């Protein structure tokens, strides 16, 4: 069997296992499959999906939010904020020191979805 055929077969098997609602061990036992082989293919397919997603460009729209000018008093000045939206997830960062963490979170979301 070719590797591509094996990947297709195991994608189907993994999907069937998830849909069954059973624990992996129970599903593998019922289908006469080794759970070690199941997890091998699960990891291999995940790695392939992650490596394929690294090649995909992601578009992020950046817009400047107009902040109203305040009086001479500096106590009313608002801190700028950054909002990142991706699919149905939005992250608002109000502290500029948290931007790297937000970027890492977004990167992990993209990698896992």
Biopython code that builds the backbone (N, CA, C, O; Angstrom):
import numpy as np
from Bio.PDB.StructureBuilder import StructureBuilder

atoms = [
    (1, "UNK", "N", (0.841, -1.177, 0.000)),
    (1, "UNK", "CA", (0.000, 0.000, 0.000)),
    (1, "UNK", "C", (0.888, 1.243, 0.000)),
    (1, "UNK", "O", (1.854, 1.318, 0.759)),
    (2, "UNK", "N", (0.565, 2.209, -0.843)),
    (2, "UNK", "CA", (1.322, 3.447, -0.914)),
    (2, "UNK", "C", (1.096, 4.281, 0.344)),
    (2, "UNK", "O", (0.085, 4.138, 1.032)),
    (3, "UNK", "N", (2.053, 5.145, 0.626)),
    (3, "UNK", "CA", (1.942, 5.998, 1.807)),
    (3, "UNK", "C", (0.711, 6.892, 1.726)),
    (3, "UNK", "O", (0.016, 7.084, 2.724)),
    (4, "UNK", "N", (0.439, 7.439, 0.542)),
    (4, "UNK", "CA", (-0.743, 8.304, 0.401)),
    (4, "UNK", "C", (-2.032, 7.525, 0.668)),
    (4, "UNK", "O", (-2.977, 8.059, 1.247)),
    (5, "UNK", "N", (-2.064, 6.266, 0.247)),
    (5, "UNK", "CA", (-3.232, 5.433, 0.529)),
    (5, "UNK", "C", (-3.354, 5.159, 2.024)),
    (5, "UNK", "O", (-4.453, 5.166, 2.578)),
    (6, "UNK", "N", (-2.217, 4.920, 2.670)),
    (6, "UNK", "CA", (-2.219, 4.688, 4.117)),
    (6, "UNK", "C", (-2.693, 5.925, 4.868)),
    (6, "UNK", "O", (-3.444, 5.823, 5.839)),
    (7, "UNK", "N", (-2.254, 7.082, 4.416)),
    (7, "UNK", "CA", (-2.675, 8.333, 5.064)),
    (7, "UNK", "C", (-4.182, 8.502, 4.938)),
    (7, "UNK", "O", (-4.853, 8.839, 5.914)),
    (8, "UNK", "N", (-4.716, 8.272, 3.750)),
    (8, "UNK", "CA", (-6.170, 8.386, 3.552)),
    (8, "UNK", "C", (-6.911, 7.394, 4.442)),
    (8, "UNK", "O", (-7.904, 7.743, 5.081)),
    (9, "UNK", "N", (-6.424, 6.165, 4.479)),
    (9, "UNK", "CA", (-7.052, 5.135, 5.297)),
    (9, "UNK", "C", (-7.051, 5.531, 6.769)),
    (9, "UNK", "O", (-8.068, 5.398, 7.450)),
    (10, "UNK", "N", (-5.922, 6.015, 7.258)),
    (10, "UNK", "CA", (-5.822, 6.356, 8.675)),
    (10, "UNK", "C", (-6.569, 7.637, 9.017)),
    (10, "UNK", "O", (-7.062, 7.780, 10.136)),
    (11, "UNK", "N", (-6.661, 8.565, 8.080)),
    (11, "UNK", "CA", (-7.498, 9.743, 8.320)),
    (11, "UNK", "C", (-8.949, 9.310, 8.527)),
    (11, "UNK", "O", (-9.639, 9.814, 9.413)),
    (12, "UNK", "N", (-9.392, 8.384, 7.707)),
    (12, "UNK", "CA", (-10.755, 7.861, 7.833)),
    (12, "UNK", "C", (-10.926, 7.133, 9.158)),
    (12, "UNK", "O", (-11.925, 7.329, 9.850)),
    (13, "UNK", "N", (-9.964, 6.299, 9.513)),
    (13, "UNK", "CA", (-10.044, 5.563, 10.773)),
    (13, "UNK", "C", (-10.070, 6.502, 11.978)),
    (13, "UNK", "O", (-10.870, 6.318, 12.895)),
    (14, "UNK", "N", (-9.203, 7.497, 11.976)),
    (14, "UNK", "CA", (-9.140, 8.450, 13.082)),
    (14, "UNK", "C", (-10.448, 9.220, 13.191)),
    (14, "UNK", "O", (-10.949, 9.454, 14.291)),
    (15, "UNK", "N", (-10.995, 9.612, 12.051)),
    (15, "UNK", "CA", (-12.280, 10.311, 12.038)),
    (15, "UNK", "C", (-13.388, 9.412, 12.582)),
    (15, "UNK", "O", (-14.233, 9.863, 13.355)),
    (16, "UNK", "N", (-13.385, 8.151, 12.181)),
    (16, "UNK", "CA", (-14.386, 7.198, 12.669)),
    (16, "UNK", "C", (-14.272, 7.012, 14.177)),
    (16, "UNK", "O", (-15.284, 6.920, 14.870)),
    (17, "UNK", "N", (-13.066, 6.957, 14.677)),
    (17, "UNK", "CA", (-12.843, 6.820, 16.116)),
    (17, "UNK", "C", (-13.406, 8.025, 16.860)),
    (17, "UNK", "O", (-14.088, 7.870, 17.872)),
    (18, "UNK", "N", (-13.121, 9.229, 16.358)),
    (18, "UNK", "CA", (-13.626, 10.450, 17.005)),
    (18, "UNK", "C", (-15.145, 10.488, 16.992)),
    (18, "UNK", "O", (-15.770, 10.858, 17.986)),
    (19, "UNK", "N", (-15.740, 10.105, 15.868)),
    (19, "UNK", "CA", (-17.203, 10.115, 15.752)),
    (19, "UNK", "C", (-17.872, 9.081, 16.647)),
    (19, "UNK", "O", (-19.018, 9.258, 17.060)),
    (20, "UNK", "N", (-17.165, 8.019, 16.940)),
    (20, "UNK", "CA", (-17.766, 6.934, 17.730)),
    (20, "UNK", "C", (-18.019, 7.346, 19.180)),
    (20, "UNK", "O", (-18.907, 6.807, 19.840)),
    (21, "UNK", "N", (-17.236, 8.299, 19.665)),
    (21, "UNK", "CA", (-17.374, 8.720, 21.059)),
    (21, "UNK", "C", (-16.688, 7.775, 22.035)),
    (21, "UNK", "O", (-16.714, 7.997, 23.246)),
    (22, "UNK", "N", (-16.081, 6.731, 21.513)),
    (22, "UNK", "CA", (-15.382, 5.769, 22.373)),
    (22, "UNK", "C", (-13.979, 6.268, 22.690)),
    (22, "UNK", "O", (-13.429, 7.125, 21.998)),
    (23, "UNK", "N", (-13.417, 5.705, 23.757)),
    (23, "UNK", "CA", (-12.008, 5.947, 24.045)),
    (23, "UNK", "C", (-11.203, 5.261, 22.944)),
    (23, "UNK", "O", (-11.630, 4.255, 22.379)),
    (24, "UNK", "N", (-10.049, 5.814, 22.655)),
    (24, "UNK", "CA", (-9.210, 5.263, 21.587)),
    (24, "UNK", "C", (-8.913, 3.788, 21.841)),
    (24, "UNK", "O", (-8.982, 2.969, 20.924)),
    (25, "UNK", "N", (-8.584, 3.453, 23.083)),
    (25, "UNK", "CA", (-8.259, 2.060, 23.417)),
    (25, "UNK", "C", (-9.427, 1.132, 23.105)),
    (25, "UNK", "O", (-9.237, 0.064, 22.524)),
    (26, "UNK", "N", (-10.636, 1.540, 23.492)),
    (26, "UNK", "CA", (-11.817, 0.717, 23.244)),
    (26, "UNK", "C", (-12.118, 0.599, 21.752)),
    (26, "UNK", "O", (-12.452, -0.479, 21.259)),
    (27, "UNK", "N", (-11.995, 1.731, 21.033)),
    (27, "UNK", "CA", (-12.277, 1.716, 19.603)),
    (27, "UNK", "C", (-11.272, 0.818, 18.873)),
    (27, "UNK", "O", (-11.651, 0.040, 17.997)),
    (28, "UNK", "N", (-10.006, 0.929, 19.233)),
    (28, "UNK", "CA", (-8.971, 0.114, 18.590)),
    (28, "UNK", "C", (-9.217, -1.372, 18.864)),
    (28, "UNK", "O", (-9.077, -2.205, 17.969)),
    (29, "UNK", "N", (-9.577, -1.690, 20.087)),
    (29, "UNK", "CA", (-9.846, -3.085, 20.435)),
    (29, "UNK", "C", (-11.032, -3.618, 19.628)),
    (29, "UNK", "O", (-10.985, -4.739, 19.121)),
    (30, "UNK", "N", (-12.090, -2.822, 19.508)),
    (30, "UNK", "CA", (-13.282, -3.241, 18.755)),
    (30, "UNK", "C", (-12.981, -3.411, 17.268)),
    (30, "UNK", "O", (-13.619, -4.218, 16.591)),
    (31, "UNK", "N", (-12.011, -2.651, 16.762)),
    (31, "UNK", "CA", (-11.664, -2.710, 15.340)),
    (31, "UNK", "C", (-10.395, -3.510, 15.067)),
    (31, "UNK", "O", (-9.857, -3.484, 13.960)),
    (32, "UNK", "N", (-9.921, -4.225, 16.096)),
    (32, "UNK", "CA", (-8.739, -5.093, 15.985)),
    (32, "UNK", "C", (-7.516, -4.354, 15.448)),
    (32, "UNK", "O", (-6.808, -4.831, 14.561)),
    (33, "UNK", "N", (-7.297, -3.165, 16.025)),
    (33, "UNK", "CA", (-6.148, -2.350, 15.654)),
    (33, "UNK", "C", (-5.312, -2.063, 16.900)),
    (33, "UNK", "O", (-5.838, -1.971, 18.009)),
    (34, "UNK", "N", (-4.031, -1.926, 16.702)),
    (34, "UNK", "CA", (-3.139, -1.585, 17.806)),
    (34, "UNK", "C", (-3.272, -0.095, 18.115)),
    (34, "UNK", "O", (-3.237, 0.742, 17.212)),
    (35, "UNK", "N", (-3.424, 0.223, 19.393)),
    (35, "UNK", "CA", (-3.511, 1.639, 19.752)),
    (35, "UNK", "C", (-2.178, 2.349, 19.490)),
    (35, "UNK", "O", (-2.153, 3.554, 19.241)),
    (36, "UNK", "N", (-1.086, 1.608, 19.546)),
    (36, "UNK", "CA", (0.225, 2.202, 19.257)),
    (36, "UNK", "C", (0.325, 2.616, 17.783)),
    (36, "UNK", "O", (0.875, 3.668, 17.457)),
    (37, "UNK", "N", (-0.209, 1.779, 16.912)),
    (37, "UNK", "CA", (-0.224, 2.116, 15.484)),
    (37, "UNK", "C", (-1.174, 3.292, 15.242)),
    (37, "UNK", "O", (-0.885, 4.188, 14.449)),
    (38, "UNK", "N", (-2.316, 3.269, 15.946)),
    (38, "UNK", "CA", (-3.273, 4.380, 15.851)),
    (38, "UNK", "C", (-2.586, 5.698, 16.190)),
    (38, "UNK", "O", (-2.667, 6.665, 15.433)),
    (39, "UNK", "N", (-1.909, 5.726, 17.336)),
    (39, "UNK", "CA", (-1.249, 6.966, 17.754)),
    (39, "UNK", "C", (-0.082, 7.335, 16.841)),
    (39, "UNK", "O", (0.196, 8.520, 16.655)),
    (40, "UNK", "N", (0.595, 6.361, 16.278)),
    (40, "UNK", "CA", (1.661, 6.645, 15.307)),
    (40, "UNK", "C", (1.084, 7.430, 14.126)),
    (40, "UNK", "O", (1.613, 8.470, 13.735)),
    (41, "UNK", "N", (-0.022, 6.904, 13.563)),
    (41, "UNK", "CA", (-0.620, 7.561, 12.404)),
    (41, "UNK", "C", (-1.269, 8.890, 12.788)),
    (41, "UNK", "O", (-1.254, 9.834, 11.999)),
    (42, "UNK", "N", (-1.824, 8.968, 13.959)),
    (42, "UNK", "CA", (-2.424, 10.220, 14.431)),
    (42, "UNK", "C", (-1.360, 11.314, 14.484)),
    (42, "UNK", "O", (-1.583, 12.430, 14.014)),
    (43, "UNK", "N", (-0.204, 10.987, 15.060)),
    (43, "UNK", "CA", (0.896, 11.952, 15.152)),
    (43, "UNK", "C", (1.424, 12.303, 13.760)),
    (43, "UNK", "O", (1.654, 13.474, 13.457)),
    (44, "UNK", "N", (1.613, 11.298, 12.925)),
    (44, "UNK", "CA", (2.152, 11.520, 11.583)),
    (44, "UNK", "C", (1.235, 12.436, 10.756)),
    (44, "UNK", "O", (1.713, 13.338, 10.068)),
    (45, "UNK", "N", (-0.068, 12.201, 10.827)),
    (45, "UNK", "CA", (-1.027, 13.023, 10.081)),
    (45, "UNK", "C", (-1.048, 14.442, 10.622)),
    (45, "UNK", "O", (-1.115, 15.398, 9.849)),
    (46, "UNK", "N", (-0.992, 14.593, 11.949)),
    (46, "UNK", "CA", (-0.951, 15.938, 12.550)),
    (46, "UNK", "C", (0.286, 16.699, 12.071)),
    (46, "UNK", "O", (0.202, 17.878, 11.726)),
    (47, "UNK", "N", (1.432, 16.020, 12.051)),
    (47, "UNK", "CA", (2.671, 16.658, 11.601)),
    (47, "UNK", "C", (2.571, 17.094, 10.147)),
    (47, "UNK", "O", (3.049, 18.168, 9.784)),
    (48, "UNK", "N", (1.956, 16.269, 9.320)),
    (48, "UNK", "CA", (1.770, 16.622, 7.908)),
    (48, "UNK", "C", (0.872, 17.844, 7.767)),
    (48, "UNK", "O", (1.149, 18.735, 6.965)),
    (49, "UNK", "N", (-0.198, 17.883, 8.544)),
    (49, "UNK", "CA", (-1.121, 19.014, 8.483)),
    (49, "UNK", "C", (-0.442, 20.297, 8.935)),
    (49, "UNK", "O", (-0.642, 21.351, 8.330)),
    (50, "UNK", "N", (0.361, 20.219, 9.997)),
    (50, "UNK", "CA", (1.061, 21.404, 10.493)),
    (50, "UNK", "C", (2.076, 21.884, 9.470)),
    (50, "UNK", "O", (2.181, 23.086, 9.225)),
    (51, "UNK", "N", (2.827, 20.964, 8.866)),
    (51, "UNK", "CA", (3.831, 21.382, 7.878)),
    (51, "UNK", "C", (3.166, 21.971, 6.640)),
    (51, "UNK", "O", (3.722, 22.877, 6.018)),
    (52, "UNK", "N", (1.990, 21.476, 6.271)),
    (52, "UNK", "CA", (1.268, 22.040, 5.128)),
    (52, "UNK", "C", (0.734, 23.431, 5.441)),
    (52, "UNK", "O", (0.704, 24.291, 4.560)),
    (53, "UNK", "N", (0.315, 23.666, 6.678)),
    (53, "UNK", "CA", (-0.225, 24.967, 7.048)),
    (53, "UNK", "C", (0.854, 26.029, 7.138)),
    (53, "UNK", "O", (0.554, 27.217, 7.014)),
    (54, "UNK", "N", (2.098, 25.635, 7.349)),
    (54, "UNK", "CA", (3.187, 26.614, 7.422)),
    (54, "UNK", "C", (3.388, 27.302, 6.087)),
    (54, "UNK", "O", (3.902, 28.419, 6.033)),
    (55, "UNK", "N", (2.984, 26.642, 5.006)),
    (55, "UNK", "CA", (3.153, 27.200, 3.677)),
    (55, "UNK", "C", (2.009, 28.133, 3.290)),
    (55, "UNK", "O", (2.068, 28.769, 2.237)),
    (56, "UNK", "N", (0.974, 28.225, 4.118)),
    (56, "UNK", "CA", (-0.203, 29.010, 3.799)),
    (56, "UNK", "C", (-0.030, 30.426, 4.325)),
    (56, "UNK", "O", (0.382, 30.623, 5.468)),
    (57, "UNK", "N", (-0.343, 31.405, 3.498)),
    (57, "UNK", "CA", (-0.288, 32.791, 3.929)),
    (57, "UNK", "C", (-1.577, 33.132, 4.667)),
    (57, "UNK", "O", (-2.651, 32.628, 4.340)),
    (58, "UNK", "N", (-1.449, 33.984, 5.653)),
    (58, "UNK", "CA", (-2.602, 34.416, 6.416)),
    (58, "UNK", "C", (-2.716, 35.918, 6.264)),
    (58, "UNK", "O", (-1.735, 36.649, 6.408)),
    (59, "UNK", "N", (-3.917, 36.367, 5.973)),
    (59, "UNK", "CA", (-4.164, 37.786, 5.823)),
    (59, "UNK", "C", (-4.710, 38.335, 7.128)),
    (59, "UNK", "O", (-5.649, 37.777, 7.697)),
    (60, "UNK", "N", (-4.141, 39.399, 7.593)),
    (60, "UNK", "CA", (-4.649, 40.068, 8.784)),
    (60, "UNK", "C", (-4.839, 41.536, 8.443)),
    (60, "UNK", "O", (-3.895, 42.220, 8.050)),
    (61, "UNK", "N", (-6.056, 42.008, 8.595)),
    (61, "UNK", "CA", (-6.344, 43.402, 8.320)),
    (61, "UNK", "C", (-5.985, 44.236, 9.548)),
    (61, "UNK", "O", (-6.380, 43.922, 10.670)),
    (62, "UNK", "N", (-5.239, 45.288, 9.312)),
    (62, "UNK", "CA", (-4.852, 46.180, 10.399)),
    (62, "UNK", "C", (-5.478, 47.537, 10.120)),
    (62, "UNK", "O", (-5.271, 48.123, 9.057)),
    (63, "UNK", "N", (-6.236, 48.022, 11.074)),
    (63, "UNK", "CA", (-6.847, 49.333, 10.915)),
    (63, "UNK", "C", (-6.452, 50.216, 12.091)),
    (63, "UNK", "O", (-6.274, 49.743, 13.214)),
    (64, "UNK", "N", (-6.323, 51.463, 11.817)),
    (64, "UNK", "CA", (-5.950, 52.413, 12.857)),
    (64, "UNK", "C", (-7.229, 52.948, 13.493)),
    (64, "UNK", "O", (-8.122, 53.445, 12.808)),
    (65, "UNK", "N", (-7.293, 52.838, 14.790)),
    (65, "UNK", "CA", (-8.442, 53.340, 15.521)),
    (65, "UNK", "C", (-8.149, 54.775, 15.920)),
    (65, "UNK", "O", (-7.152, 55.059, 16.583)),
    (66, "UNK", "N", (-9.019, 55.665, 15.512)),
    (66, "UNK", "CA", (-8.834, 57.074, 15.852)),
    (66, "UNK", "C", (-9.157, 57.284, 17.329)),
    (66, "UNK", "O", (-10.234, 56.922, 17.803)),
    (67, "UNK", "N", (-8.222, 57.864, 18.028)),
    (67, "UNK", "CA", (-8.405, 58.177, 19.441)),
    (67, "UNK", "C", (-8.686, 59.666, 19.542)),
    (67, "UNK", "O", (-7.897, 60.477, 19.055)),
    (68, "UNK", "N", (-9.807, 60.042, 20.172)),
    (68, "UNK", "CA", (-10.113, 61.475, 20.261)),
    (68, "UNK", "C", (-9.042, 62.221, 21.055)),
    (68, "UNK", "O", (-8.519, 61.729, 22.055)),
    (69, "UNK", "N", (-8.743, 63.406, 20.581)),
    (69, "UNK", "CA", (-7.744, 64.219, 21.287)),
    (69, "UNK", "C", (-8.337, 64.660, 22.618)),
    (69, "UNK", "O", (-9.506, 65.030, 22.717)),
    (70, "UNK", "N", (-7.502, 64.609, 23.616)),
    (70, "UNK", "CA", (-7.931, 64.968, 24.961)),
    (70, "UNK", "C", (-7.485, 66.389, 25.288)),
    (70, "UNK", "O", (-6.731, 67.015, 24.544)),
    (71, "UNK", "N", (-7.965, 66.862, 26.397)),
    (71, "UNK", "CA", (-7.534, 68.186, 26.864)),
    (71, "UNK", "C", (-6.063, 68.123, 27.247)),
    (71, "UNK", "O", (-5.438, 67.068, 27.132)),
    (72, "UNK", "N", (-5.530, 69.184, 27.680)),
    (72, "UNK", "CA", (-4.120, 69.264, 28.038)),
    (72, "UNK", "C", (-3.763, 68.305, 29.166)),
    (72, "UNK", "O", (-2.599, 67.929, 29.309)),
    (73, "UNK", "N", (-4.719, 67.914, 29.946)),
    (73, "UNK", "CA", (-4.465, 67.006, 31.064)),
    (73, "UNK", "C", (-4.100, 65.626, 30.529)),
    (73, "UNK", "O", (-4.814, 65.078, 29.689)),
    (74, "UNK", "N", (-3.013, 65.070, 31.002)),
    (74, "UNK", "CA", (-2.564, 63.758, 30.550)),
    (74, "UNK", "C", (-3.299, 62.623, 31.248)),
    (74, "UNK", "O", (-3.118, 61.463, 30.879)),
    (75, "UNK", "N", (-4.106, 62.920, 32.225)),
    (75, "UNK", "CA", (-4.793, 61.863, 32.972)),
    (75, "UNK", "C", (-5.892, 61.201, 32.151)),
    (75, "UNK", "O", (-6.290, 60.081, 32.470)),
    (76, "UNK", "N", (-6.391, 61.846, 31.114)),
    (76, "UNK", "CA", (-7.481, 61.293, 30.310)),
    (76, "UNK", "C", (-7.008, 60.587, 29.047)),
    (76, "UNK", "O", (-7.837, 60.111, 28.271)),
    (77, "UNK", "N", (-5.707, 60.506, 28.821)),
    (77, "UNK", "CA", (-5.186, 59.911, 27.590)),
    (77, "UNK", "C", (-5.414, 58.398, 27.625)),
    (77, "UNK", "O", (-5.040, 57.718, 28.581)),
    (78, "UNK", "N", (-6.033, 57.896, 26.566)),
    (78, "UNK", "CA", (-6.285, 56.459, 26.470)),
    (78, "UNK", "C", (-5.058, 55.762, 25.899)),
    (78, "UNK", "O", (-4.376, 56.296, 25.024)),
    (79, "UNK", "N", (-4.789, 54.577, 26.400)),
    (79, "UNK", "CA", (-3.710, 53.768, 25.853)),
    (79, "UNK", "C", (-4.202, 53.158, 24.540)),
    (79, "UNK", "O", (-5.367, 52.771, 24.445)),
    (80, "UNK", "N", (-3.344, 53.067, 23.537)),
    (80, "UNK", "CA", (-3.762, 52.423, 22.294)),
    (80, "UNK", "C", (-4.003, 50.935, 22.534)),
    (80, "UNK", "O", (-3.413, 50.342, 23.438)),
    (81, "UNK", "N", (-4.860, 50.345, 21.731)),
    (81, "UNK", "CA", (-5.108, 48.921, 21.857)),
    (81, "UNK", "C", (-5.057, 48.271, 20.489)),
    (81, "UNK", "O", (-5.260, 48.918, 19.462)),
    (82, "UNK", "N", (-4.785, 46.987, 20.500)),
    (82, "UNK", "CA", (-4.679, 46.187, 19.284)),
    (82, "UNK", "C", (-5.696, 45.070, 19.379)),
    (82, "UNK", "O", (-5.719, 44.335, 20.366)),
    (83, "UNK", "N", (-6.544, 44.929, 18.361)),
    (83, "UNK", "CA", (-7.504, 43.831, 18.323)),
    (83, "UNK", "C", (-7.164, 42.944, 17.144)),
    (83, "UNK", "O", (-7.065, 43.410, 16.009)),
    (84, "UNK", "N", (-6.986, 41.656, 17.420)),
    (84, "UNK", "CA", (-6.686, 40.664, 16.394)),
    (84, "UNK", "C", (-7.909, 39.771, 16.268)),
    (84, "UNK", "O", (-8.357, 39.188, 17.256)),
    (85, "UNK", "N", (-8.447, 39.660, 15.072)),
    (85, "UNK", "CA", (-9.603, 38.799, 14.841)),
    (85, "UNK", "C", (-9.239, 37.753, 13.815)),
    (85, "UNK", "O", (-8.653, 38.057, 12.776)),
    (86, "UNK", "N", (-9.592, 36.517, 14.117)),
    (86, "UNK", "CA", (-9.346, 35.411, 13.201)),
    (86, "UNK", "C", (-10.495, 34.437, 13.347)),
    (86, "UNK", "O", (-10.767, 33.964, 14.451)),
    (87, "UNK", "N", (-11.174, 34.129, 12.254)),
    (87, "UNK", "CA", (-12.398, 33.322, 12.275)),
    (87, "UNK", "C", (-13.363, 33.937, 13.287)),
    (87, "UNK", "O", (-13.763, 35.090, 13.128)),
    (88, "UNK", "N", (-13.737, 33.204, 14.301)),
    (88, "UNK", "CA", (-14.687, 33.728, 15.284)),
    (88, "UNK", "C", (-13.997, 34.144, 16.581)),
    (88, "UNK", "O", (-14.662, 34.340, 17.599)),
    (89, "UNK", "N", (-12.670, 34.281, 16.556)),
    (89, "UNK", "CA", (-11.902, 34.608, 17.750)),
    (89, "UNK", "C", (-11.368, 36.028, 17.627)),
    (89, "UNK", "O", (-10.826, 36.412, 16.590)),
    (90, "UNK", "N", (-11.528, 36.801, 18.696)),
    (90, "UNK", "CA", (-10.951, 38.145, 18.746)),
    (90, "UNK", "C", (-10.123, 38.276, 20.016)),
    (90, "UNK", "O", (-10.534, 37.841, 21.092)),
    (91, "UNK", "N", (-8.967, 38.873, 19.874)),
    (91, "UNK", "CA", (-8.082, 39.111, 21.002)),
    (91, "UNK", "C", (-7.789, 40.608, 21.027)),
    (91, "UNK", "O", (-7.338, 41.176, 20.032)),
    (92, "UNK", "N", (-8.046, 41.241, 22.163)),
    (92, "UNK", "CA", (-7.732, 42.656, 22.310)),
    (92, "UNK", "C", (-6.571, 42.793, 23.278)),
    (92, "UNK", "O", (-6.612, 42.284, 24.398)),
    (93, "UNK", "N", (-5.543, 43.481, 22.832)),
    (93, "UNK", "CA", (-4.344, 43.686, 23.636)),
    (93, "UNK", "C", (-4.257, 45.172, 23.952)),
    (93, "UNK", "O", (-4.186, 46.010, 23.052)),
    (94, "UNK", "N", (-4.263, 45.484, 25.239)),
    (94, "UNK", "CA", (-4.201, 46.889, 25.650)),
    (94, "UNK", "C", (-2.807, 47.298, 26.110)),
    (94, "UNK", "O", (-2.495, 48.487, 26.174)),
    (95, "UNK", "N", (-1.980, 46.325, 26.425)),
    (95, "UNK", "CA", (-0.626, 46.605, 26.894)),
    (95, "UNK", "C", (0.348, 46.174, 25.795)),
    (95, "UNK", "O", (0.367, 45.005, 25.409)),
    (96, "UNK", "N", (1.145, 47.101, 25.295)),
    (96, "UNK", "CA", (2.046, 46.805, 24.180)),
    (96, "UNK", "C", (3.023, 45.678, 24.502)),
    (96, "UNK", "O", (3.543, 45.037, 23.588)),
    (97, "UNK", "N", (3.280, 45.427, 25.777)),
    (97, "UNK", "CA", (4.199, 44.353, 26.157)),
    (97, "UNK", "C", (3.587, 42.979, 25.925)),
    (97, "UNK", "O", (4.305, 41.979, 25.897)),
    (98, "UNK", "N", (2.272, 42.915, 25.758)),
    (98, "UNK", "CA", (1.592, 41.641, 25.556)),
    (98, "UNK", "C", (1.431, 41.275, 24.076)),
    (98, "UNK", "O", (0.910, 40.204, 23.765)),
    (99, "UNK", "N", (1.863, 42.136, 23.171)),
    (99, "UNK", "CA", (1.727, 41.873, 21.735)),
    (99, "UNK", "C", (2.456, 40.589, 21.314)),
    (99, "UNK", "O", (1.877, 39.808, 20.557)),
    (100, "UNK", "N", (3.695, 40.325, 21.761)),
    (100, "UNK", "CA", (4.348, 39.066, 21.376)),
    (100, "UNK", "C", (3.561, 37.836, 21.842)),
    (100, "UNK", "O", (3.492, 36.835, 21.129)),
    (101, "UNK", "N", (2.979, 37.911, 23.024)),
    (101, "UNK", "CA", (2.194, 36.795, 23.524)),
    (101, "UNK", "C", (0.938, 36.592, 22.669)),
    (101, "UNK", "O", (0.561, 35.455, 22.383)),
    (102, "UNK", "N", (0.301, 37.672, 22.268)),
    (102, "UNK", "CA", (-0.882, 37.577, 21.411)),
    (102, "UNK", "C", (-0.504, 36.996, 20.047)),
    (102, "UNK", "O", (-1.248, 36.194, 19.482)),
    (103, "UNK", "N", (0.640, 37.397, 19.529)),
    (103, "UNK", "CA", (1.107, 36.867, 18.249)),
    (103, "UNK", "C", (1.372, 35.365, 18.343)),
    (103, "UNK", "O", (1.031, 34.613, 17.430)),
    (104, "UNK", "N", (1.973, 34.935, 19.435)),
    (104, "UNK", "CA", (2.235, 33.506, 19.641)),
    (104, "UNK", "C", (0.930, 32.732, 19.767)),
    (104, "UNK", "O", (0.800, 31.636, 19.222)),
    (105, "UNK", "N", (-0.037, 33.298, 20.482)),
    (105, "UNK", "CA", (-1.341, 32.651, 20.627)),
    (105, "UNK", "C", (-2.015, 32.497, 19.269)),
    (105, "UNK", "O", (-2.558, 31.437, 18.960)),
    (106, "UNK", "N", (-1.981, 33.536, 18.471)),
    (106, "UNK", "CA", (-2.566, 33.484, 17.133)),
    (106, "UNK", "C", (-1.859, 32.435, 16.279)),
    (106, "UNK", "O", (-2.506, 31.686, 15.547)),
    (107, "UNK", "N", (-0.546, 32.385, 16.373)),
    (107, "UNK", "CA", (0.231, 31.389, 15.621)),
    (107, "UNK", "C", (-0.172, 29.981, 16.004)),
    (107, "UNK", "O", (-0.316, 29.115, 15.140)),
    (108, "UNK", "N", (-0.356, 29.745, 17.295)),
    (108, "UNK", "CA", (-0.759, 28.411, 17.767)),
    (108, "UNK", "C", (-2.187, 28.071, 17.344)),
    (108, "UNK", "O", (-2.484, 26.922, 17.018)),
    (109, "UNK", "N", (-3.066, 29.068, 17.349)),
    (109, "UNK", "CA", (-4.438, 28.842, 16.876)),
    (109, "UNK", "C", (-4.440, 28.411, 15.416)),
    (109, "UNK", "O", (-5.122, 27.462, 15.030)),
    (110, "UNK", "N", (-3.663, 29.127, 14.620)),
    (110, "UNK", "CA", (-3.583, 28.801, 13.192)),
    (110, "UNK", "C", (-2.998, 27.404, 12.985)),
    (110, "UNK", "O", (-3.466, 26.651, 12.131)),
    (111, "UNK", "N", (-1.983, 27.064, 13.764)),
    (111, "UNK", "CA", (-1.344, 25.746, 13.625)),
    (111, "UNK", "C", (-2.266, 24.612, 14.026)),
    (111, "UNK", "O", (-2.222, 23.528, 13.444)),
    (112, "UNK", "N", (-3.090, 24.860, 15.010)),
    (112, "UNK", "CA", (-3.930, 23.764, 15.514)),
    (112, "UNK", "C", (-5.274, 23.664, 14.813)),
    (112, "UNK", "O", (-5.969, 22.661, 14.974)),
    (113, "UNK", "N", (-5.655, 24.657, 14.051)),
    (113, "UNK", "CA", (-6.975, 24.617, 13.396)),
    (113, "UNK", "C", (-6.871, 24.308, 11.929)),
    (113, "UNK", "O", (-7.889, 24.240, 11.240)),
]
sb = StructureBuilder()
sb.init_structure("model")
sb.init_model(0)
sb.init_chain("A")
sb.init_seg("    ")
for serial, (resi, resn, name, xyz) in enumerate(atoms, 1):
    if name == "N":
        sb.init_residue(resn, " ", resi, " ")
    sb.init_atom(name, np.array(xyz, "f"), 0.0, 1.0, " ", f" {name:<3s}", serial, name[0])
structure = sb.get_structure()
